Amino acid sequence: MKKIGLLGGSFNPVHNAHLALAHTALDALSLDEVQFIPVGNPWQKQALTANGQQRLDMLGLAITGQPGMTVNDIEITRQGATYTIDTLKALPENACYYWLLGTDQLANFCTWHQWEDIINHVTLVVAQRNTHPFEVPRPLAEKLQQKGKKLITLSFEAVDISSSDIRQRLANHHDVNGLLPQPVLEYIRQHKLYT
């Protein structure tokens, strides 16, 4: 069975920390590939400044020439609110899936729609982020124990970059060099995003 890492997010815009996490997971877990899954209509976040096609375009530019990296547009093309559980149920069943998340998402995990069902479909892989302490929410820890499932922690040299910080820097005409791939930055400037 193929081992596939799934990295969901708004990718508004995609940046070097996203790519670093994908590469770390690919190597550490011996994955066949990592699929970036940009969110369509995020029910827990405000409307996104870049539309679905623009975020797909930026992801495509970011992973060009990077083996083992792909983009899955399943959430962009689906209508209505985006729920992770719906995405997982729609994926082919002939693979073993690993859901990659940061400690910030882990802290919030038990607020996700049908979170108990999510852990039936994937193995959770948590990468440490400097801004959030590593702590497994008690309901999640208990549910994983009940199901005999484990949570994998990823030794990850967290890169202190966030999409919101990049958007703010761009809006204020501050330097963002080294924070995101050059082709992505050129795309942002060409389409006058985040200004």
N, CA, C and O atoms as a DFTB+ gen file, in Angstrom:
780 C
 N C O
     1  1       0.831      -1.199       0.000
     2  2       0.000       0.000       0.000
     3  2       0.869       1.252       0.000
     4  3       1.882       1.324       0.696
     5  1       0.457       2.230      -0.787
     6  2       1.158       3.500      -0.814
     7  2       0.994       4.219       0.514
     8  3      -0.066       4.151       1.135
     9  1       2.049       4.912       0.952
    10  2       1.980       5.741       2.157
    11  2       1.942       7.198       1.709
    12  3       2.890       7.707       1.110
    13  1       0.827       7.855       2.013
    14  2       0.616       9.216       1.521
    15  2       0.409      10.183       2.686
    16  3      -0.460       9.983       3.535
    17  1       1.217      11.223       2.706
    18  2       1.042      12.294       3.678
    19  2       0.067      13.318       3.130
    20  3       0.107      13.647       1.944
    21  1      -0.802      13.820       3.980
    22  2      -1.792      14.824       3.586
    23  2      -1.525      16.090       4.389
    24  3      -1.517      16.065       5.620
    25  1      -1.308      17.189       3.688
    26  2      -1.052      18.466       4.349
    27  2      -2.121      19.456       3.914
    28  3      -2.063      20.013       2.818
    29  1      -3.094      19.664       4.788
    30  2      -4.179      20.586       4.485
    31  2      -3.881      21.971       5.012
    32  3      -3.064      22.141       5.916
    33  1      -4.547      22.961       4.443
    34  2      -4.365      24.329       4.912
    35  2      -4.905      25.322       3.911
    36  3      -5.319      24.953       2.812
    37  1      -4.898      26.578       4.295
    38  2      -5.387      27.596       3.363
    39  2      -4.325      27.922       2.308
    40  3      -4.662      28.282       1.180
    41  1      -3.034      27.798       2.675
    42  2      -1.930      28.098       1.760
    43  2      -2.163      29.464       1.102
    44  3      -2.196      29.597      -0.121
    45  1      -2.322      30.460       1.962
    46  2      -2.746      31.790       1.551
    47  2      -1.735      32.845       2.005
    48  3      -2.086      33.706       2.811
    49  1      -0.465      32.804       1.504
    50  2       0.066      31.919       0.463
    51  2       0.867      30.751       1.052
    52  3       1.163      30.711       2.246
    53  1       1.209      29.793       0.159
    54  2       2.129      28.717       0.539
    55  2       3.489      29.348       0.817
    56  3       3.881      30.300       0.143
    57  1       4.220      28.815       1.819
    58  2       5.525      29.393       2.153
    59  2       6.529      28.280       2.475
    60  3       6.205      27.094       2.431
    61  1       7.749      28.698       2.799
    62  2       8.849      27.742       2.960
    63  2       8.667      26.798       4.140
    64  3       9.191      25.684       4.112
    65  1       7.939      27.210       5.175
    66  2       7.707      26.309       6.312
    67  2       6.796      25.152       5.899
    68  3       6.984      24.025       6.357
    69  1       5.810      25.421       5.040
    70  2       4.956      24.346       4.524
    71  2       5.812      23.314       3.788
    72  3       5.662      22.108       3.987
    73  1       6.705      23.806       2.939
    74  2       7.549      22.912       2.141
    75  2       8.524      22.134       3.030
    76  3       8.781      20.953       2.800
    77  1       9.062      22.813       4.047
    78  2       9.987      22.147       4.969
    79  2       9.287      21.015       5.707
    80  3       9.858      19.939       5.886
    81  1       8.044      21.256       6.138
    82  2       7.276      20.217       6.840
    83  2       7.024      19.027       5.911
    84  3       7.181      17.874       6.312
    85  1       6.633      19.316       4.669
    86  2       6.365      18.245       3.709
    87  2       7.619      17.400       3.466
    88  3       7.544      16.172       3.440
    89  1       8.767      18.056       3.288
    90  2      10.024      17.324       3.054
    91  2      10.419      16.492       4.272
    92  3      10.865      15.353       4.135
    93  1      10.253      17.069       5.463
    94  2      10.592      16.350       6.694
    95  2       9.743      15.088       6.831
    96  3      10.258      14.014       7.142
    97  1       8.433      15.227       6.595
    98  2       7.520      14.087       6.702
    99  2       7.840      13.026       5.654
   100  3       7.829      11.829       5.941
   101  1       8.122      13.479       4.444
   102  2       8.431      12.568       3.342
   103  2       9.608      11.666       3.715
   104  3       9.573      10.456       3.495
   105  1      10.644      12.274       4.282
   106  2      11.853      11.526       4.640
   107  2      11.660      10.709       5.921
   108  3      11.971       9.519       5.957
   109  1      11.146      11.356       6.968
   110  2      11.074      10.709       8.287
   111  2      10.109       9.523       8.303
   112  3      10.338       8.546       9.016
   113  1       9.036       9.608       7.523
   114  2       8.019       8.549       7.536
   115  2       8.122       7.636       6.319
   116  3       7.298       6.740       6.138
   117  1       9.138       7.865       5.483
   118  2       9.311       7.087       4.240
   119  2       8.029       7.064       3.415
   120  3       7.570       6.006       2.982
   121  1       7.458       8.251       3.204
   122  2       6.215       8.365       2.448
   123  2       6.499       8.268       0.948
   124  3       7.587       8.605       0.480
   125  1       5.491       7.798       0.209
   126  2       5.594       7.787      -1.252
   127  2       5.364       9.181      -1.814
   128  3       5.964       9.565      -2.818
   129  1       4.490       9.933      -1.159
   130  2       4.239      11.307      -1.593
   131  2       3.565      12.095      -0.477
   132  3       3.003      11.533       0.463
   133  1       3.640      13.414      -0.612
   134  2       2.863      14.316       0.242
   135  2       1.937      15.103      -0.662
   136  3       2.377      15.734      -1.623
   137  1       0.656      15.060      -0.349
   138  2      -0.341      15.819      -1.106
   139  2      -0.701      17.085      -0.326
   140  3      -1.112      17.016       0.832
   141  1      -0.541      18.235      -0.971
   142  2      -1.009      19.492      -0.406
   143  2      -2.495      19.632      -0.758
   144  3      -2.875      19.533      -1.925
   145  1      -3.319      19.862       0.251
   146  2      -4.768      19.971       0.019
   147  2      -5.240      21.359       0.453
   148  3      -5.552      21.565       1.625
   149  1      -5.294      22.321      -0.492
   150  2      -5.774      23.652      -0.121
   151  2      -7.271      23.623       0.193
   152  3      -8.064      23.006      -0.518
   153  1      -7.628      24.302       1.272
   154  2      -9.010      24.324       1.724
   155  2      -9.878      25.101       0.727
   156  3      -9.438      26.083       0.128
   157  1     -11.102      24.641       0.569
   158  2     -12.032      25.335      -0.322
   159  2     -12.724      26.475       0.400
   160  3     -12.366      27.642       0.239
   161  1     -13.724      26.119       1.200
   162  2     -14.510      27.104       1.943
   163  2     -14.353      26.786       3.429
   164  3     -15.148      26.022       3.976
   165  1     -13.338      27.360       4.096
   166  2     -13.046      26.974       5.479
   167  2     -14.109      27.464       6.453
   168  3     -14.340      28.667       6.568
   169  1     -14.751      26.547       7.148
   170  2     -15.863      26.929       8.035
   171  2     -15.386      27.560       9.335
   172  3     -16.170      28.216      10.020
   173  1     -14.098      27.374       9.693
   174  2     -13.594      27.949      10.945
   175  2     -12.756      29.212      10.720
   176  3     -12.198      29.758      11.671
   177  1     -12.665      29.676       9.479
   178  2     -11.835      30.850       9.205
   179  2     -12.626      31.874       8.407
   180  3     -13.672      31.571       7.834
   181  1     -12.096      33.105       8.382
   182  2     -12.695      34.152       7.564
   183  2     -12.424      33.842       6.096
   184  3     -11.588      33.001       5.763
   185  1     -13.157      34.547       5.219
   186  2     -12.965      34.376       3.776
   187  2     -11.499      34.643       3.419
   188  3     -10.848      35.508       4.006
   189  1     -11.005      33.893       2.459
   190  2      -9.590      33.985       2.086
   191  2      -9.371      35.065       1.031
   192  3     -10.216      35.280       0.161
   193  1      -8.222      35.743       1.120
   194  2      -7.950      36.840       0.190
   195  2      -7.591      36.354      -1.213
   196  3      -7.928      37.017      -2.194
   197  1      -6.923      35.228      -1.327
   198  2      -6.617      34.651      -2.645
   199  2      -7.653      33.568      -2.927
   200  3      -7.977      32.768      -2.050
   201  1      -8.171      33.546      -4.153
   202  2      -9.194      32.542      -4.467
   203  2      -8.580      31.151      -4.657
   204  3      -7.360      30.986      -4.652
   205  1      -9.447      30.170      -4.822
   206  2      -8.995      28.786      -4.919
   207  2      -8.013      28.558      -6.046
   208  3      -7.002      27.881      -5.861
   209  1      -8.298      29.116      -7.221
   210  2      -7.424      28.905      -8.374
   211  2      -6.060      29.540      -8.146
   212  3      -5.036      28.962      -8.508
   213  1      -6.044      30.725      -7.550
   214  2      -4.769      31.391      -7.283
   215  2      -3.926      30.587      -6.299
   216  3      -2.711      30.476      -6.463
   217  1      -4.570      30.029      -5.279
   218  2      -3.823      29.237      -4.296
   219  2      -3.323      27.926      -4.907
   220  3      -2.232      27.461      -4.575
   221  1      -4.125      27.326      -5.804
   222  2      -3.664      26.145      -6.541
   223  2      -2.465      26.488      -7.418
   224  3      -1.491      25.738      -7.480
   225  1      -2.551      27.630      -8.094
   226  2      -1.446      28.072      -8.963
   227  2      -0.170      28.241      -8.148
   228  3       0.898      27.784      -8.555
   229  1      -0.283      28.901      -6.994
   230  2       0.903      29.145      -6.159
   231  2       1.500      27.840      -5.652
   232  3       2.720      27.683      -5.621
   233  1       0.639      26.899      -5.253
   234  2       1.132      25.587      -4.811
   235  2       1.858      24.871      -5.946
   236  3       2.923      24.289      -5.738
   237  1       1.281      24.915      -7.141
   238  2       1.912      24.291      -8.307
   239  2       3.294      24.849      -8.558
   240  3       4.228      24.103      -8.852
   241  1       3.431      26.174      -8.443
   242  2       4.738      26.813      -8.627
   243  2       5.705      26.398      -7.518
   244  3       6.888      26.173      -7.773
   245  1       5.197      26.298      -6.285
   246  2       6.044      25.988      -5.131
   247  2       6.648      24.590      -5.204
   248  3       7.779      24.382      -4.765
   249  1       5.901      23.627      -5.756
   250  2       6.381      22.239      -5.735
   251  2       6.996      21.788      -7.064
   252  3       7.410      20.636      -7.196
   253  1       7.057      22.681      -8.034
   254  2       7.664      22.321      -9.319
   255  2       9.105      21.833      -9.109
   256  3       9.919      22.513      -8.483
   257  1       9.397      20.657      -9.638
   258  2      10.741      20.102      -9.526
   259  2      11.051      19.495      -8.172
   260  3      12.212      19.219      -7.867
   261  1      10.023      19.282      -7.351
   262  2      10.234      18.687      -6.028
   263  2       9.603      17.293      -6.015
   264  3       8.382      17.176      -5.910
   265  1      10.409      16.242      -6.118
   266  2       9.875      14.876      -6.170
   267  2       9.064      14.546      -4.918
   268  3       9.402      14.954      -3.807
   269  1       7.983      13.793      -5.136
   270  2       7.157      13.347      -4.017
   271  2       6.133      14.368      -3.556
   272  3       5.400      14.111      -2.601
   273  1       6.065      15.518      -4.209
   274  2       5.106      16.555      -3.833
   275  2       4.023      16.671      -4.905
   276  3       4.326      16.778      -6.094
   277  1       2.760      16.649      -4.477
   278  2       1.650      16.832      -5.413
   279  2       0.614      17.765      -4.784
   280  3       0.642      18.028      -3.582
   281  1      -0.295      18.256      -5.620
   282  2      -1.396      19.101      -5.137
   283  2      -2.701      18.369      -5.418
   284  3      -2.918      17.874      -6.524
   285  1      -3.559      18.302      -4.422
   286  2      -4.873      17.673      -4.550
   287  2      -5.930      18.773      -4.436
   288  3      -6.039      19.433      -3.402
   289  1      -6.708      18.965      -5.509
   290  2      -7.684      20.072      -5.535
   291  2      -9.081      19.663      -5.053
   292  3     -10.054      20.370      -5.313
   293  1      -9.185      18.534      -4.358
   294  2     -10.475      17.976      -3.966
   295  2     -11.359      18.961      -3.193
   296  3     -12.577      18.973      -3.370
   297  1     -10.743      19.788      -2.335
   298  2     -11.541      20.703      -1.518
   299  2     -11.893      21.985      -2.274
   300  3     -12.908      22.621      -1.988
   301  1     -11.064      22.353      -3.223
   302  2     -11.346      23.548      -4.037
   303  2     -12.524      23.275      -4.965
   304  3     -13.375      24.140      -5.167
   305  1     -12.569      22.075      -5.526
   306  2     -13.607      21.760      -6.516
   307  2     -14.936      21.358      -5.881
   308  3     -15.970      21.359      -6.550
   309  1     -14.913      21.012      -4.589
   310  2     -16.150      20.602      -3.928
   311  2     -16.935      21.835      -3.472
   312  3     -16.352      22.806      -2.989
   313  1     -18.238      21.790      -3.626
   314  2     -19.098      22.905      -3.226
   315  2     -19.388      22.845      -1.724
   316  3     -19.302      21.783      -1.109
   317  1     -19.727      23.986      -1.150
   318  2     -20.150      24.044       0.244
   319  2     -18.974      24.121       1.206
   320  3     -17.818      24.234       0.798
   321  1     -19.302      24.056       2.506
   322  2     -18.276      24.151       3.548
   323  2     -17.304      22.987       3.431
   324  3     -17.685      21.882       3.043
   325  1     -16.044      23.246       3.771
   326  2     -14.993      22.236       3.669
   327  2     -14.793      21.556       5.014
   328  3     -14.411      22.192       5.997
   329  1     -15.054      20.261       5.044
   330  2     -14.807      19.470       6.245
   331  2     -13.785      18.389       5.918
   332  3     -13.902      17.697       4.907
   333  1     -12.788      18.251       6.774
   334  2     -11.730      17.265       6.562
   335  2     -12.301      15.855       6.414
   336  3     -11.836      15.080       5.579
   337  1     -13.308      15.525       7.225
   338  2     -13.868      14.169       7.179
   339  2     -14.430      13.839       5.795
   340  3     -14.288      12.709       5.328
   341  1     -15.062      14.809       5.135
   342  2     -15.613      14.577       3.790
   343  2     -14.485      14.315       2.786
   344  3     -14.605      13.472       1.898
   345  1     -13.404      15.049       2.950
   346  2     -12.235      14.862       2.077
   347  2     -11.670      13.461       2.246
   348  3     -11.383      12.778       1.263
   349  1     -11.513      13.035       3.490
   350  2     -10.924      11.712       3.757
   351  2     -11.799      10.593       3.207
   352  3     -11.293       9.614       2.660
   353  1     -13.102      10.739       3.353
   354  2     -14.014       9.699       2.848
   355  2     -14.001       9.615       1.325
   356  3     -14.344       8.580       0.753
   357  1     -13.605      10.705       0.669
   358  2     -13.597      10.732      -0.795
   359  2     -12.279      10.241      -1.393
   360  3     -12.196      10.025      -2.602
   361  1     -11.252      10.062      -0.566
   362  2      -9.947       9.622      -1.078
   363  2      -9.975       8.123      -1.408
   364  3     -10.736       7.372      -0.797
   365  1      -9.157       7.684      -2.365
   366  2      -9.082       6.253      -2.688
   367  2      -8.694       5.441      -1.445
   368  3      -7.899       5.894      -0.621
   369  1      -9.259       4.249      -1.322
   370  2      -9.027       3.432      -0.126
   371  2      -7.778       2.552      -0.215
   372  3      -7.450       1.840       0.734
   373  1      -7.085       2.602      -1.350
   374  2      -5.931       1.713      -1.541
   375  2      -4.619       2.358      -1.114
   376  3      -3.573       2.100      -1.709
   377  1      -4.676       3.200      -0.079
   378  2      -3.461       3.845       0.432
   379  2      -3.579       4.013       1.940
   380  3      -4.669       3.968       2.510
   381  1      -2.440       4.207       2.558
   382  2      -2.358       4.455       3.996
   383  2      -2.063       5.940       4.163
   384  3      -1.050       6.430       3.663
   385  1      -2.943       6.664       4.866
   386  2      -2.849       8.126       4.918
   387  2      -2.349       8.635       6.264
   388  3      -2.700       8.111       7.321
   389  1      -1.523       9.667       6.195
   390  2      -0.962      10.328       7.369
   391  2      -1.337      11.807       7.296
   392  3      -0.959      12.502       6.352
   393  1      -2.077      12.285       8.292
   394  2      -2.502      13.690       8.291
   395  2      -1.468      14.512       9.058
   396  3      -1.256      14.306      10.253
   397  1      -0.829      15.443       8.355
   398  2       0.228      16.252       8.946
   399  2      -0.358      17.522       9.542
   400  3      -1.093      18.248       8.873
   401  1      -0.035      17.785      10.793
   402  2      -0.538      19.007      11.411
   403  2       0.461      19.561      12.408
   404  3       1.327      18.843      12.909
   405  1       0.329      20.851      12.688
   406  2       1.184      21.505      13.663
   407  2       0.554      21.445      15.041
   408  3      -0.601      21.046      15.189
   409  1       1.318      21.841      16.048
   410  2       0.787      21.799      17.418
   411  2      -0.365      22.778      17.593
   412  3      -1.219      22.575      18.457
   413  1      -0.405      23.843      16.784
   414  2      -1.532      24.780      16.855
   415  2      -2.827      24.090      16.431
   416  3      -3.867      24.273      17.063
   417  1      -2.760      23.297      15.357
   418  2      -3.941      22.558      14.895
   419  2      -4.290      21.428      15.853
   420  3      -5.466      21.114      16.041
   421  1      -3.274      20.812      16.463
   422  2      -3.516      19.738      17.422
   423  2      -4.346      20.255      18.599
   424  3      -5.288      19.593      19.035
   425  1      -3.998      21.426      19.106
   426  2      -4.711      22.010      20.249
   427  2      -6.184      22.231      19.914
   428  3      -7.046      22.183      20.792
   429  1      -6.455      22.471      18.645
   430  2      -7.785      22.805      18.148
   431  2      -8.539      21.589      17.579
   432  3      -9.702      21.697      17.188
   433  1      -7.859      20.434      17.540
   434  2      -8.350      19.287      16.766
   435  2      -9.750      18.825      17.189
   436  3     -10.560      18.456      16.339
   437  1     -10.036      18.843      18.481
   438  2     -11.330      18.328      18.958
   439  2     -12.498      19.266      18.663
   440  3     -13.635      18.972      19.033
   441  1     -12.227      20.400      17.996
   442  2     -13.314      21.269      17.516
   443  2     -13.643      20.969      16.056
   444  3     -14.617      21.497      15.518
   445  1     -12.829      20.117      15.406
   446  2     -13.064      19.793      13.996
   447  2     -14.344      18.974      13.869
   448  3     -14.698      18.195      14.754
   449  1     -15.018      19.169      12.757
   450  2     -16.256      18.455      12.464
   451  2     -15.997      16.941      12.427
   452  3     -15.162      16.475      11.652
   453  1     -16.708      16.176      13.261
   454  2     -16.590      14.707      13.326
   455  2     -15.138      14.256      13.539
   456  3     -14.654      13.340      12.874
   457  1     -14.460      14.919      14.478
   458  2     -13.044      14.611      14.681
   459  2     -12.808      13.161      15.086
   460  3     -11.777      12.579      14.747
   461  1     -13.771      12.569      15.820
   462  2     -13.583      11.173      16.241
   463  2     -13.518      10.239      15.040
   464  3     -12.816       9.228      15.068
   465  1     -14.252      10.582      13.986
   466  2     -14.262       9.750      12.781
   467  2     -12.996       9.958      11.952
   468  3     -12.533       9.042      11.273
   469  1     -12.434      11.178      12.012
   470  2     -11.212      11.475      11.249
   471  2     -10.108      10.480      11.592
   472  3      -9.391      10.005      10.712
   473  1      -9.980      10.169      12.886
   474  2      -8.863       9.291      13.293
   475  2      -9.067       7.838      12.878
   476  3      -8.161       7.019      13.034
   477  1     -10.248       7.508      12.351
   478  2     -10.453       6.172      11.764
   479  2      -9.831       6.074      10.371
   480  3      -9.557       4.979       9.879
   481  1      -9.613       7.231       9.744
   482  2      -9.166       7.261       8.344
   483  2      -7.685       7.559       8.171
   484  3      -7.097       7.235       7.138
   485  1      -7.073       8.184       9.194
   486  2      -5.673       8.604       9.056
   487  2      -4.896       8.342      10.341
   488  3      -5.469       8.146      11.412
   489  1      -3.580       8.345      10.199
   490  2      -2.692       8.416      11.355
   491  2      -2.309       9.885      11.499
   492  3      -1.873      10.513      10.534
   493  1      -2.472      10.432      12.697
   494  2      -2.122      11.836      12.923
   495  2      -0.616      11.964      13.144
   496  3      -0.015      11.205      13.904
   497  1      -0.025      12.945      12.460
   498  2       1.406      13.220      12.587
   499  2       1.548      14.688      12.982
   500  3       1.138      15.582      12.243
   501  1       2.130      14.922      14.148
   502  2       2.214      16.282      14.674
   503  2       3.640      16.796      14.620
   504  3       4.566      16.156      15.119
   505  1       3.806      17.964      14.007
   506  2       5.106      18.630      13.955
   507  2       5.114      19.757      14.983
   508  3       4.183      20.558      15.059
   509  1       6.157      19.798      15.751
   510  2       6.285      20.828      16.795
   511  2       6.430      22.208      16.159
   512  3       7.220      22.403      15.235
   513  1       5.648      23.164      16.673
   514  2       5.823      24.563      16.267
   515  2       6.181      25.366      17.504
   516  3       5.626      25.153      18.582
   517  1       7.116      26.293      17.337
   518  2       7.622      27.071      18.478
   519  2       6.526      27.838      19.206
   520  3       6.598      28.029      20.420
   521  1       5.512      28.276      18.466
   522  2       4.498      29.165      19.043
   523  2       3.472      28.439      19.895
   524  3       2.745      29.081      20.654
   525  1       3.393      27.116      19.792
   526  2       2.393      26.367      20.545
   527  2       3.044      25.185      21.279
   528  3       3.816      24.431      20.686
   529  1       2.731      25.031      22.553
   530  2       3.280      23.878      23.283
   531  2       2.676      22.574      22.760
   532  3       1.545      22.543      22.275
   533  1       3.461      21.500      22.872
   534  2       2.962      20.204      22.414
   535  2       2.143      19.572      23.533
   536  3       2.682      19.161      24.560
   537  1       0.842      19.501      23.320
   538  2      -0.041      18.896      24.301
   539  2      -1.221      18.255      23.577
   540  3      -1.963      18.929      22.863
   541  1      -1.384      16.950      23.768
   542  2      -2.493      16.240      23.125
   543  2      -3.750      16.481      23.957
   544  3      -3.762      16.170      25.148
   545  1      -4.823      17.035      23.348
   546  2      -6.059      17.240      24.096
   547  2      -6.547      15.924      24.704
   548  3      -6.502      14.881      24.052
   549  1      -7.011      15.977      25.949
   550  2      -7.397      14.756      26.660
   551  2      -8.427      13.913      25.887
   552  3      -8.250      12.699      25.789
   553  1      -9.511      14.523      25.326
   554  2     -10.482      13.688      24.591
   555  2      -9.843      12.929      23.430
   556  3     -10.212      11.788      23.150
   557  1      -8.881      13.568      22.752
   558  2      -8.200      12.915      21.636
   559  2      -7.319      11.783      22.152
   560  3      -7.330      10.685      21.594
   561  1      -6.557      12.039      23.209
   562  2      -5.689      11.014      23.779
   563  2      -6.498       9.786      24.198
   564  3      -6.087       8.650      23.961
   565  1      -7.658      10.029      24.826
   566  2      -8.510       8.918      25.280
   567  2      -9.073       8.135      24.097
   568  3      -9.125       6.906      24.123
   569  1      -9.499       8.868      23.045
   570  2     -10.082       8.216      21.868
   571  2      -9.033       7.389      21.127
   572  3      -9.326       6.285      20.668
   573  1      -7.817       7.913      21.007
   574  2      -6.736       7.165      20.358
   575  2      -6.427       5.888      21.131
   576  3      -6.205       4.833      20.536
   577  1      -6.415       5.989      22.455
   578  2      -6.139       4.815      23.292
   579  2      -7.236       3.760      23.119
   580  3      -6.949       2.568      23.007
   581  1      -8.490       4.209      23.099
   582  2      -9.636       3.298      22.902
   583  2      -9.509       2.529      21.592
   584  3      -9.801       1.335      21.524
   585  1      -9.072       3.227      20.564
   586  2      -9.009       2.630      19.226
   587  2      -7.677       1.914      18.978
   588  3      -7.472       1.322      17.918
   589  1      -6.778       1.973      19.958
   590  2      -5.472       1.338      19.788
   591  2      -4.630       2.003      18.720
   592  3      -3.825       1.350      18.055
   593  1      -4.819       3.319      18.555
   594  2      -4.075       4.060      17.533
   595  2      -3.056       4.963      18.214
   596  3      -3.238       5.382      19.357
   597  1      -1.987       5.250      17.493
   598  2      -0.983       6.140      18.072
   599  2      -0.897       7.430      17.276
   600  3      -1.301       7.511      16.116
   601  1      -0.359       8.421      17.939
   602  2      -0.107       9.705      17.310
   603  2       1.406       9.800      17.120
   604  3       2.170       9.578      18.059
   605  1       1.829      10.126      15.914
   606  2       3.257      10.211      15.612
   607  2       3.722      11.658      15.798
   608  3       3.086      12.591      15.306
   609  1       4.823      11.833      16.504
   610  2       5.408      13.169      16.605
   611  2       6.579      13.255      15.647
   612  3       7.383      12.329      15.536
   613  1       6.660      14.360      14.970
   614  2       7.671      14.562      13.938
   615  2       8.717      15.531      14.463
   616  3       8.399      16.663      14.828
   617  1       9.941      15.092      14.499
   618  2      11.030      15.971      14.901
   619  2      11.261      16.955      13.762
   620  3      11.805      16.600      12.717
   621  1      10.844      18.186      13.978
   622  2      10.802      19.168      12.890
   623  2      11.414      20.476      13.368
   624  3      10.969      21.060      14.356
   625  1      12.425      20.921      12.663
   626  2      13.050      22.209      12.975
   627  2      12.089      23.294      12.512
   628  3      12.145      23.746      11.368
   629  1      11.202      23.707      13.423
   630  2      10.128      24.630      13.059
   631  2      10.679      25.936      12.503
   632  3      11.544      26.574      13.102
   633  1      10.157      26.313      11.348
   634  2      10.546      27.561      10.704
   635  2       9.508      28.598      11.103
   636  3       8.308      28.394      10.919
   637  1       9.976      29.707      11.647
   638  2       9.045      30.702      12.178
   639  2       8.507      31.596      11.062
   640  3       8.889      32.759      10.931
   641  1       7.613      31.019      10.267
   642  2       6.991      31.744       9.152
   643  2       5.495      31.466       9.216
   644  3       5.085      30.335       9.475
   645  1       4.688      32.478       8.986
   646  2       3.242      32.247       8.904
   647  2       2.690      33.011       7.704
   648  3       3.222      34.048       7.306
   649  1       1.613      32.474       7.140
   650  2       0.979      33.127       5.991
   651  2       0.457      34.509       6.373
   652  3       0.552      35.453       5.588
   653  1      -0.099      34.626       7.586
   654  2      -0.657      35.922       8.003
   655  2       0.450      36.973       8.113
   656  3       0.243      38.133       7.756
   657  1       1.628      36.568       8.606
   658  2       2.760      37.491       8.692
   659  2       3.218      37.916       7.294
   660  3       3.533      39.084       7.064
   661  1       3.251      36.959       6.367
   662  2       3.647      37.279       4.981
   663  2       2.646      38.253       4.365
   664  3       3.044      39.222       3.718
   665  1       1.355      38.006       4.558
   666  2       0.330      38.915       4.005
   667  2       0.494      40.324       4.572
   668  3       0.376      41.314       3.850
   669  1       0.765      40.397       5.867
   670  2       0.938      41.704       6.511
   671  2       2.177      42.417       5.975
   672  3       2.148      43.619       5.707
   673  1       3.259      41.666       5.824
   674  2       4.496      42.264       5.284
   675  2       4.262      42.788       3.865
   676  3       4.701      43.886       3.525
   677  1       3.571      41.998       3.042
   678  2       3.308      42.418       1.664
   679  2       2.419      43.658       1.631
   680  3       2.645      44.568       0.833
   681  1       1.404      43.691       2.502
   682  2       0.492      44.839       2.560
   683  2       1.240      46.114       2.957
   684  3       0.897      47.214       2.522
   685  1       2.275      45.941       3.797
   686  2       3.065      47.092       4.269
   687  2       4.331      47.324       3.442
   688  3       5.176      48.146       3.797
   689  1       4.449      46.576       2.320
   690  2       5.596      46.695       1.410
   691  2       6.916      46.394       2.116
   692  3       7.929      47.043       1.856
   693  1       6.896      45.406       3.009
   694  2       8.113      44.971       3.693
   695  2       8.705      43.763       2.974
   696  3       8.034      43.117       2.169
   697  1       9.960      43.468       3.271
   698  2      10.697      42.395       2.597
   699  2      10.156      41.017       3.004
   700  3       9.934      40.754       4.186
   701  1       9.948      40.146       2.014
   702  2       9.523      38.763       2.290
   703  2      10.477      37.757       1.654
   704  3      10.178      36.564       1.599
   705  1      11.609      38.228       1.180
   706  2      12.583      37.329       0.549
   707  2      13.021      36.251       1.539
   708  3      13.302      36.535       2.703
   709  1      13.074      35.007       1.052
   710  2      13.482      33.887       1.890
   711  2      12.332      33.251       2.664
   712  3      12.516      32.217       3.307
   713  1      11.150      33.857       2.607
   714  2      10.004      33.309       3.337
   715  2       9.153      32.388       2.470
   716  3       8.460      31.509       2.982
   717  1       9.206      32.590       1.171
   718  2       8.403      31.769       0.258
   719  2       9.171      31.599      -1.048
   720  3      10.060      32.395      -1.348
   721  1       8.838      30.568      -1.829
   722  2       9.581      30.336      -3.069
   723  2       9.493      31.540      -4.003
   724  3       8.453      32.194      -4.088
   725  1      10.581      31.825      -4.694
   726  2      10.636      32.989      -5.583
   727  2       9.524      32.979      -6.646
   728  3       8.921      34.025      -6.884
   729  1       9.228      31.832      -7.299
   730  2       8.143      31.844      -8.292
   731  2       6.786      32.227      -7.678
   732  3       5.949      32.842      -8.340
   733  1       6.579      31.855      -6.407
   734  2       5.329      32.211      -5.722
   735  2       5.282      33.714      -5.481
   736  3       4.245      34.347      -5.677
   737  1       6.402      34.282      -5.058
   738  2       6.467      35.732      -4.839
   739  2       6.232      36.491      -6.145
   740  3       5.539      37.508      -6.163
   741  1       6.807      35.994      -7.225
   742  2       6.605      36.639      -8.534
   743  2       5.133      36.573      -8.944
   744  3       4.595      37.532      -9.497
   745  1       4.487      35.440      -8.673
   746  2       3.060      35.285      -8.978
   747  2       2.229      36.290      -8.172
   748  3       1.321      36.928      -8.705
   749  1       2.552      36.420      -6.887
   750  2       1.832      37.350      -6.008
   751  2       1.948      38.780      -6.536
   752  3       0.962      39.516      -6.581
   753  1       3.152      39.164      -6.932
   754  2       3.364      40.515      -7.454
   755  2       2.642      40.719      -8.784
   756  3       2.051      41.769      -9.035
   757  1       2.706      39.697      -9.623
   758  2       2.049      39.777     -10.936
   759  2       0.545      39.940     -10.800
   760  3      -0.070      40.678     -11.569
   761  1      -0.058      39.253      -9.821
   762  2      -1.510      39.307      -9.640
   763  2      -1.946      40.301      -8.566
   764  3      -3.121      40.383      -8.208
   765  1      -0.964      41.052      -8.063
   766  2      -1.235      42.109      -7.075
   767  2      -2.036      41.579      -5.874
   768  3      -3.012      42.190      -5.437
   769  1      -1.594      40.426      -5.357
   770  2      -2.264      39.827      -4.202
   771  2      -1.719      40.437      -2.909
   772  3      -0.555      40.829      -2.834
   773  1      -2.571      40.509      -1.910
   774  2      -2.212      40.893      -0.534
   775  2      -1.689      42.333      -0.403
   776  3      -1.045      42.661       0.593
   777  1      -1.953      43.177      -1.376
   778  2      -1.465      44.560      -1.265
   779  2      -2.518      45.471      -0.662
   780  3      -2.277      46.667      -0.495
